[in-house]
């Protein structure tokens, strides 16, 4: 929520100083699409992140309500579509990793706003691997989530 709030405040502060056209897409060769300055075009990354954050929060709440395998009765029917964590500690670890991923996605959106919310007309990419740098926070969040899942799985094997 703090990342979302930061993006809203930052966008509100820079909005009056933005040019009449703002970048909408940054390709490998630089900005390849512009849009007229409007609340919708300027705050698009914020709206997208708000939706992602709501979705990720809902998934986290669902995850926390899930009963881990260790709490199921012997022979209980389970859905083959749900990959349950093994223990309650695994559930909490998964929930924290999901919220961390949501935060990392917000940081990725913030990095895209560096270009989109430039107060000067931007025609080219900042260079220096900026596109990869922009994706790095989300990649870190995905790795953390995968690590949480793998940790739960390996902890179960070592307990046997």
C-alpha positions in Angstrom: 0.0 0.0 0.0 2.9 2.3 0.7 4.3 1.9 -2.8 0.8 2.6 -4.3 0.5 5.7 -2.1 3.9 6.8 -3.1 3.1 6.5 -6.8 -0.2 8.4 -6.3 1.6 11.3 -4.5 4.5 11.4 -7.0 2.1 11.4 -10.0 0.0 14.2 -8.4 3.1 16.3 -7.8 4.5 15.9 -11.4 1.2 16.0 -13.3 1.0 19.8 -13.7 4.5 19.9 -15.2 4.2 17.1 -17.7 4.2 17.9 -21.4 1.0 17.8 -23.5 2.0 14.3 -24.8 3.3 11.6 -22.4 5.1 8.4 -23.3 2.8 5.3 -23.2 5.2 2.6 -24.4 8.9 2.2 -24.1 10.4 -0.3 -26.5 14.0 -1.4 -27.0 14.6 1.5 -29.4 13.0 4.1 -27.0 9.6 5.6 -26.7 7.4 4.3 -29.6 4.0 5.5 -28.5 2.7 8.7 -27.0 -0.7 9.7 -25.6 -2.3 13.1 -24.9 -1.8 14.1 -21.3 -4.8 13.1 -19.2 -5.4 11.5 -15.8 -6.1 8.2 -17.5 -2.9 8.2 -19.6 -0.6 9.5 -16.9 -1.9 7.4 -14.1 -2.3 4.2 -16.1 0.6 2.5 -14.3 -1.0 3.4 -11.0 -4.3 2.0 -12.0 -2.8 -1.2 -13.2 -0.8 -1.5 -10.0 -3.9 -0.9 -7.9 -5.6 -3.8 -9.7 -2.6 -6.0 -9.3 -2.3 -5.2 -5.7 -6.0 -5.9 -5.1 -5.7 -9.2 -6.9 -2.5 -10.2 -5.0 -4.1 -9.2 -1.7 -7.1 -11.4 -2.5 -4.9 -14.3 -3.4 -2.9 -13.9 -0.2 -6.1 -13.8 1.9 -7.2 -17.0 0.2 -3.8 -18.6 0.8 -4.0 -17.7 4.5 -7.4 -19.4 4.8 -6.2 -22.6 3.1 -5.7 -25.5 5.4 -2.3 -27.0 4.9 -1.8 -30.8 4.3 -0.6 -31.3 7.9 -4.1 -30.2 9.2 -6.2 -32.3 6.9 -7.9 -35.5 8.2 -6.4 -38.7 6.9 -8.1 -39.7 3.7 -9.7 -36.2 3.2 -10.6 -35.4 -0.4 -8.6 -32.6 -1.8 -8.8 -30.8 -5.2 -6.0 -31.8 -7.6 -6.0 -28.1 -8.7 -4.8 -26.8 -5.3 -1.2 -27.3 -4.5 -1.4 -27.0 -0.7 1.5 -25.9 1.5 2.6 -28.7 3.8 2.4 -26.8 7.1 0.9 -23.7 8.7 4.4 -22.1 8.6 4.5 -22.8 4.9 1.2 -21.0 4.5 2.5 -17.9 6.3 5.8 -18.0 4.3 3.8 -18.3 1.0 1.6 -15.3 2.1 4.6 -13.1 2.9 6.2 -14.1 -0.5 3.0 -13.2 -2.3 2.8 -9.7 -0.7 6.5 -9.2 -1.4 5.9 -10.0 -5.1 3.1 -7.4 -5.1 5.5 -4.8 -3.6 8.1 -5.7 -6.3 5.6 -5.3 -9.1 4.9 -1.8 -7.6 8.6 -1.0 -7.8 8.6 -2.1 -11.4 5.7 0.3 -12.1 7.6 3.0 -10.3 10.6 2.5 -12.6 8.4 2.8 -15.7 7.0 6.0 -14.3 10.5 7.5 -14.3 10.2 7.6 -18.1 6.5 8.2 -18.4 6.5 11.1 -15.9 9.5 12.9 -17.2 8.8 16.6 -17.4 10.7 16.9 -20.6 9.8 15.2 -23.9 11.4 11.8 -24.0 12.3 10.2 -27.3 14.7 7.5 -26.4 15.3 4.9 -23.7 17.5 5.9 -20.8 19.9 3.2 -22.0 22.3 1.2 -19.9 19.9 -1.8 -19.8 17.1 0.3 -18.4 14.5 -2.2 -19.7 16.1 -5.1 -17.8 16.5 -2.9 -14.7 12.8 -2.1 -14.9 11.9 -5.8 -14.8 14.4 -6.7 -12.0 12.2 -6.0 -9.0 9.4 -8.2 -10.4 12.0 -11.0 -11.1 13.2 -10.7 -7.5 9.7 -11.1 -6.3 9.0 -14.1 -8.5 12.2 -15.7 -7.3 11.2 -15.1 -3.6 7.8 -16.7 -4.3 9.5 -19.7 -5.9 11.9 -19.9 -3.0 9.0 -20.0 -0.5 7.3 -22.8 -2.4 10.5 -24.8 -2.7 11.4 -24.3 0.9 8.0 -25.7 1.9 8.5 -28.7 -0.3 12.1 -29.4 0.9 11.1 -28.9 4.6 8.5 -31.6 4.1 11.0 -34.1 2.6 13.5 -33.6 5.4 10.8 -34.1 8.1 10.0 -37.6 6.7 
